[in-house]
């Protein structure tokens, strides 16, 4: 085959019709669960000021340093395609005075997210997130409600062996001391770290903790754990989170080196994975998030506690697709309309309109001429009834109903067909 002139941009998948059903079902379920917990939907622009992410997501994060799709508009504004939802949602919360609403404000959003990553399975440059934020509360129970929301989406999708990894990364009262301890531990072992981690050691030492390189992981396995150095407030908060997780019998595991790749987190951080996936040597997080008590203030608002998370829709769909479950296969109408010859084709278009007005789904293939080809298609779609309209039937004002299951057929008056099919479909 000759090389196509145009191809989609690297790491940016097309979502073909067969995949749409997965997106629709996952997002519908996520919205229903969000609605139940009292979340309301928000949409923010795909583009935001670049400075919002530099400040909000954080200058030392991989996202800001290497992954943003940024542009300069004709008017000279510096904008960036959203690499995550959180800063944009907080910007909207402040810009529209949502901080004057009864607190907390619970918001969900979903849509495409852009990160200039090295594309590989489960890692794209354009992907979709379902994102949820609770803004205006510092209560530990909210951390668990967010975890529960994401866990329940995955659980209701019947994903198996789900595990919630949790940790607390403290706050501005206790993290600086821990950072010092960590830096002194890592400095003496710096030569054994990868190049990226030697840079991280200078800029954001906590990020060394979740480096995937084997040599770094070995060094990290002996590092001091932040959980042993939390201040009283953070320790109490984390204890409460664990107690509520126990109460809800959610399957969690303490993950002492989980720090997450975004700068704004304080206290609780979490990731939800499927261990089934781990058996296939894939351990990507399906959903992740945490508390971020400093972000609203950092973006110019009042001191406000908040917690949230996001689910990677493509990663979840990849797991669902591997299972080839029936509920995600395309469904077809129970009726197929076969037409033979120009006269019948003309009449068929009119008849289809009558079915549409009566809300009876019917499929057809107006392009095909032969009876055999159309019946083959009807059979492939597993329809119960095929309606056959030929020249003779049009002239006689009749139509043939073929019951594909019983293998029988019958001719009825064309003007009675809607009523007849309504009657038959009721019995299915
Ligand atoms: P994040 O961990 O960067 O967090 O992304 C959340 C989820 O998005 C990941 O767990 C993963 O499932 C999916 N994801 C991330 N990168 C990719 C990629 N390149 N390709 C496919 N899927 C990906 C956030 O974005 C935070 N804003 C979450 C949050 C909300 N924290 C508080 N509120």
Boltz pocket constraint, residues with backbone or C-beta under 6 A from the ligand:
constraints:
  - pocket:
      binder: B
      contacts: [[A, 83], [A, 84], [A, 85], [A, 86], [A, 115], [A, 117], [A, 122], [A, 123], [A, 124], [A, 125], [A, 127], [A, 128], [A, 129], [A, 131], [A, 132], [A, 133], [A, 262], [A, 285], [A, 286], [A, 287], [A, 288], [A, 289], [A, 290], [A, 292], [A, 307], [A, 308], [A, 309], [A, 310], [A, 311], [A, 312], [A, 313], [A, 314], [A, 315]]
      max_distance: 6.0
